[in-house]
Amino acid sequence: MLPDRSDPEKLRDQFHHQARKGTDFIDIIAKHPDQAYAKQIANAVAETYASICNARERKRSKDAMKALEEELALQSEEVSKARADLLTLCKEYSLPIHGTASAFLPSTELTFPPRKKDGDRFRDSLRQHNYEQGRNQYLTASKLLHEMKARLSEDLKKLSTANDIVTIHQRAR
């Protein structure tokens, strides 16, 4: 830290920074009659800059992780809704449910016994269509959720191990 004698207005005039061409490096140059004090200024400015940039990057990573988790929660809700809708159809049509209500496997084929009346066949066709549509929505949402979980796991690892983006490579001597 800088000694108490530093005045922020005067301090601003005692240093400047300059980007090195062709690199990501920034040179911080401090000028003061007291060489030790100039060294303190340069190191304090570098440490403060690195601290601010790295804190901003950690916050950005944390916000990204939260957004990914919220997206996953929304997709999970979509799967639950599709599952509930499909279970309702199964119960309404008196269809067998394979597995448990929370983790059931929809039948791949649905066949209704042949009916004699045209109205019954139309109703059966409509029921078959509704079931297949609900089944497809459920399977599609479940597949997407599974893929999102796999990607999320990888993304969370990357974001949680985010390195500092600014490091001090050389301190003032």
Secondary structure, DSSP 8 states (H G I E B T S, - for coil): ---TT--HHHHHHTEEEEE-TTSS-EEEEE--SSHHHHHHHHHHHHHHHHHHHHHHHHHHHHHHHHHHHHHHHHHHHHHHHHHHHHHHHHHHTT---EE-SSSEE--S-------SSHHHHHHHHHHHHHHHHHHHHHHHHHHHHHHHHHHHHHHHHHHHT---S--------
